[in-house]
Amino acid sequence: MVRLVGVDLPRNKRIAYALTYIHGIGLATAKQIIENAHISAEVRTNDLTTEQTIALREALETLELKLEGDLRRFNGLNIKRLNEINCHRGKRHRASLPVRGQRTRTNARARRGSKKTVTGKKK
């Protein structure tokens, strides 16, 4: 099992797709990392040698990206700052509503949660 930046990578996936399990690494960045580490894109995680794993670690360190806990903390602090200054975006985060101007009359189900049925008004 390969463990990078505190994340266990899935075993039977190609290394580029396995690296995307690390928070802060997308597919484009993962491909750049394996290119810098001089590893073939077809290699699967369970076929990695120790030298290749070490090369991946070094490639991750040279990119100087915020990953995993540091990135989550950075994003959390940004949201906390928006809440504290009481700006519009902060209020939307607090109310668990869409932040970037999307409509809420319909849709926005992922953000607002499942439907709650309201009974009709009796006469």
C-alpha positions as protocol buffer text, in pm:
chain_id: "A"
residue {
  index: 1
  type: MET
  ca { x: 0 y: 0 z: 0 }
}
residue {
  index: 2
  type: VAL
  ca { x: 132 y: 342 z: -98 }
}
residue {
  index: 3
  type: ARG
  ca { x: 81 y: 626 z: 148 }
}
residue {
  index: 4
  type: LEU
  ca { x: 154 y: 983 z: 40 }
}
residue {
  index: 5
  type: VAL
  ca { x: 81 y: 1302 z: 239 }
}
residue {
  index: 6
  type: GLY
  ca { x: -117 y: 1099 z: 491 }
}
residue {
  index: 7
  type: VAL
  ca { x: -348 y: 940 z: 231 }
}
residue {
  index: 8
  type: ASP
  ca { x: -361 y: 571 z: 139 }
}
residue {
  index: 9
  type: LEU
  ca { x: -379 y: 552 z: -239 }
}
residue {
  index: 10
  type: PRO
  ca { x: -617 y: 295 z: -394 }
}
residue {
  index: 11
  type: ARG
  ca { x: -436 y: -17 z: -510 }
}
residue {
  index: 12
  type: ASN
  ca { x: -564 y: -112 z: -854 }
}
residue {
  index: 13
  type: LYS
  ca { x: -588 y: 231 z: -1016 }
}
residue {
  index: 14
  type: ARG
  ca { x: -345 y: 396 z: -1251 }
}
residue {
  index: 15
  type: ILE
  ca { x: -112 y: 622 z: -1058 }
}
residue {
  index: 16
  type: ALA
  ca { x: -243 y: 947 z: -1213 }
}
residue {
  index: 17
  type: TYR
  ca { x: -599 y: 871 z: -1101 }
}
residue {
  index: 18
  type: ALA
  ca { x: -485 y: 742 z: -762 }
}
residue {
  index: 19
  type: LEU
  ca { x: -305 y: 1070 z: -690 }
}
residue {
  index: 20
  type: THR
  ca { x: -635 y: 1259 z: -729 }
}
residue {
  index: 21
  type: TYR
  ca { x: -747 y: 1100 z: -399 }
}
residue {
  index: 22
  type: ILE
  ca { x: -517 y: 1353 z: -230 }
}
residue {
  index: 23
  type: HIS
  ca { x: -710 y: 1672 z: -149 }
}
residue {
  index: 24
  type: GLY
  ca { x: -569 y: 1951 z: -364 }
}
residue {
  index: 25
  type: ILE
  ca { x: -448 y: 1737 z: -657 }
}
residue {
  index: 26
  type: GLY
  ca { x: -654 y: 1714 z: -973 }
}
residue {
  index: 27
  type: LEU
  ca { x: -586 y: 1508 z: -1283 }
}
residue {
  index: 28
  type: ALA
  ca { x: -372 y: 1772 z: -1457 }
}
residue {
  index: 29
  type: THR
  ca { x: -153 y: 1820 z: -1148 }
}
residue {
  index: 30
  type: ALA
  ca { x: -127 y: 1442 z: -1100 }
}
residue {
  index: 31
  type: LYS
  ca { x: -3 y: 1397 z: -1457 }
}
residue {
  index: 32
  type: GLN
  ca { x: 251 y: 1673 z: -1401 }
}
residue {
  index: 33
  type: ILE
  ca { x: 372 y: 1502 z: -1082 }
}
residue {
  index: 34
  type: ILE
  ca { x: 423 y: 1161 z: -1245 }
}
residue {
  index: 35
  type: GLU
  ca { x: 601 y: 1331 z: -1535 }
}
residue {
  index: 36
  type: ASN
  ca { x: 837 y: 1504 z: -1290 }
}
residue {
  index: 37
  type: ALA
  ca { x: 893 y: 1173 z: -1111 }
}
residue {
  index: 38
  type: HIS
  ca { x: 973 y: 1000 z: -1445 }
}
residue {
  index: 39
  type: ILE
  ca { x: 708 y: 732 z: -1400 }
}
residue {
  index: 40
  type: SER
  ca { x: 502 y: 578 z: -1680 }
}
residue {
  index: 41
  type: ALA
  ca { x: 134 y: 681 z: -1684 }
}
residue {
  index: 42
  type: GLU
  ca { x: 24 y: 317 z: -1727 }
}
residue {
  index: 43
  type: VAL
  ca { x: 178 y: 201 z: -1396 }
}
residue {
  index: 44
  type: ARG
  ca { x: -76 y: 98 z: -1135 }
}
residue {
  index: 45
  type: THR
  ca { x: -37 y: 186 z: -769 }
}
residue {
  index: 46
  type: ASN
  ca { x: 28 y: -170 z: -652 }
}
residue {
  index: 47
  type: ASP
  ca { x: 306 y: -209 z: -915 }
}
residue {
  index: 48
  type: LEU
  ca { x: 509 y: 88 z: -788 }
}
residue {
  index: 49
  type: THR
  ca { x: 861 y: 13 z: -668 }
}
residue {
  index: 50
  type: THR
  ca { x: 1009 y: 177 z: -359 }
}
residue {
  index: 51
  type: GLU
  ca { x: 1228 y: 400 z: -578 }
}
residue {
  index: 52
  type: GLN
  ca { x: 922 y: 521 z: -770 }
}
residue {
  index: 53
  type: THR
  ca { x: 738 y: 593 z: -445 }
}
residue {
  index: 54
  type: ILE
  ca { x: 1033 y: 798 z: -319 }
}
residue {
  index: 55
  type: ALA
  ca { x: 1045 y: 983 z: -653 }
}
residue {
  index: 56
  type: LEU
  ca { x: 672 y: 1064 z: -616 }
}
residue {
  index: 57
  type: ARG
  ca { x: 729 y: 1203 z: -266 }
}
residue {
  index: 58
  type: GLU
  ca { x: 1013 y: 1421 z: -391 }
}
residue {
  index: 59
  type: ALA
  ca { x: 804 y: 1542 z: -686 }
}
residue {
  index: 60
  type: LEU
  ca { x: 523 y: 1638 z: -445 }
}
residue {
  index: 61
  type: GLU
  ca { x: 766 y: 1834 z: -228 }
}
residue {
  index: 62
  type: THR
  ca { x: 916 y: 2025 z: -523 }
}
residue {
  index: 63
  type: LEU
  ca { x: 573 y: 2152 z: -638 }
}
residue {
  index: 64
  type: GLU
  ca { x: 516 y: 2330 z: -304 }
}
residue {
  index: 65
  type: LEU
  ca { x: 137 y: 2297 z: -317 }
}
residue {
  index: 66
  type: LYS
  ca { x: -94 y: 2323 z: -20 }
}
residue {
  index: 67
  type: LEU
  ca { x: -233 y: 1972 z: 22 }
}
residue {
  index: 68
  type: GLU
  ca { x: -467 y: 1785 z: 255 }
}
residue {
  index: 69
  type: GLY
  ca { x: -482 y: 1939 z: 605 }
}
residue {
  index: 70
  type: ASP
  ca { x: -307 y: 2265 z: 515 }
}
residue {
  index: 71
  type: LEU
  ca { x: -545 y: 2327 z: 223 }
}
residue {
  index: 72
  type: ARG
  ca { x: -855 y: 2236 z: 426 }
}
residue {
  index: 73
  type: ARG
  ca { x: -741 y: 2469 z: 706 }
}
residue {
  index: 74
  type: PHE
  ca { x: -668 y: 2750 z: 456 }
}
residue {
  index: 75
  type: ASN
  ca { x: -1015 y: 2719 z: 299 }
}
residue {
  index: 76
  type: GLY
  ca { x: -1182 y: 2693 z: 639 }
}
residue {
  index: 77
  type: LEU
  ca { x: -1009 y: 3008 z: 761 }
}
residue {
  index: 78
  type: ASN
  ca { x: -1119 y: 3196 z: 447 }
}
residue {
  index: 79
  type: ILE
  ca { x: -1482 y: 3097 z: 505 }
}
residue {
  index: 80
  type: LYS
  ca { x: -1451 y: 3187 z: 873 }
}
residue {
  index: 81
  type: ARG
  ca { x: -1315 y: 3532 z: 777 }
}
residue {
  index: 82
  type: LEU
  ca { x: -1612 y: 3588 z: 544 }
}
residue {
  index: 83
  type: ASN
  ca { x: -1849 y: 3495 z: 827 }
}
residue {
  index: 84
  type: GLU
  ca { x: -1678 y: 3727 z: 1075 }
}
residue {
  index: 85
  type: ILE
  ca { x: -1685 y: 4035 z: 851 }
}
residue {
  index: 86
  type: ASN
  ca { x: -2055 y: 3965 z: 793 }
}
residue {
  index: 87
  type: CYS
  ca { x: -2036 y: 4005 z: 414 }
}
residue {
  index: 88
  type: HIS
  ca { x: -2296 y: 3864 z: 173 }
}
residue {
  index: 89
  type: ARG
  ca { x: -2090 y: 3553 z: 93 }
}
residue {
  index: 90
  type: GLY
  ca { x: -2038 y: 3489 z: 465 }
}
residue {
  index: 91
  type: LYS
  ca { x: -2413 y: 3509 z: 531 }
}
residue {
  index: 92
  type: ARG
  ca { x: -2480 y: 3262 z: 248 }
}
residue {
  index: 93
  type: HIS
  ca { x: -2222 y: 3019 z: 392 }
}
residue {
  index: 94
  type: ARG
  ca { x: -2381 y: 3053 z: 736 }
}
residue {
  index: 95
  type: ALA
  ca { x: -2731 y: 2985 z: 601 }
}
residue {
  index: 96
  type: SER
  ca { x: -2608 y: 2690 z: 388 }
}
residue {
  index: 97
  type: LEU
  ca { x: -2731 y: 2853 z: 68 }
}
residue {
  index: 98
  type: PRO
  ca { x: -2555 y: 2880 z: -270 }
}
residue {
  index: 99
  type: VAL
  ca { x: -2281 y: 3141 z: -247 }
}
residue {
  index: 100
  type: ARG
  ca { x: -2214 y: 3233 z: -610 }
}
residue {
  index: 101
  type: GLY
  ca { x: -2544 y: 3375 z: -728 }
}
residue {
  index: 102
  type: GLN
  ca { x: -2729 y: 3057 z: -826 }
}
residue {
  index: 103
  type: ARG
  ca { x: -3106 y: 3050 z: -805 }
}
residue {
  index: 104
  type: THR
  ca { x: -3275 y: 2884 z: -509 }
}
residue {
  index: 105
  type: ARG
  ca { x: -3641 y: 2889 z: -609 }
}
residue {
  index: 106
  type: THR
  ca { x: -3577 y: 2563 z: -791 }
}
residue {
  index: 107
  type: ASN
  ca { x: -3265 y: 2346 z: -780 }
}
residue {
  index: 108
  type: ALA
  ca { x: -2993 y: 2405 z: -517 }
}
residue {
  index: 109
  type: ARG
  ca { x: -3102 y: 2075 z: -361 }
}
residue {
  index: 110
  type: ALA
  ca { x: -2747 y: 1967 z: -280 }
}
residue {
  index: 111
  type: ARG
  ca { x: -2687 y: 2280 z: -76 }
}
residue {
  index: 112
  type: ARG
  ca { x: -3031 y: 2313 z: 88 }
}
residue {
  index: 113
  type: GLY
  ca { x: -3082 y: 1945 z: 167 }
}
residue {
  index: 114
  type: SER
  ca { x: -3370 y: 1712 z: 84 }
}
residue {
  index: 115
  type: LYS
  ca { x: -3723 y: 1842 z: 33 }
}
residue {
  index: 116
  type: LYS
  ca { x: -3941 y: 1899 z: 337 }
}
residue {
  index: 117
  type: THR
  ca { x: -4307 y: 1862 z: 252 }
}
residue {
  index: 118
  type: VAL
  ca { x: -4529 y: 2142 z: 375 }
}
residue {
  index: 119
  type: THR
  ca { x: -4897 y: 2055 z: 427 }
}
residue {
  index: 120
  type: GLY
  ca { x: -5163 y: 2255 z: 247 }
}
residue {
  index: 121
  type: LYS
  ca { x: -5367 y: 2519 z: 421 }
}
residue {
  index: 122
  type: LYS
  ca { x: -5707 y: 2392 z: 550 }
}
residue {
  index: 123
  type: LYS
  ca { x: -6022 y: 2599 z: 498 }
}
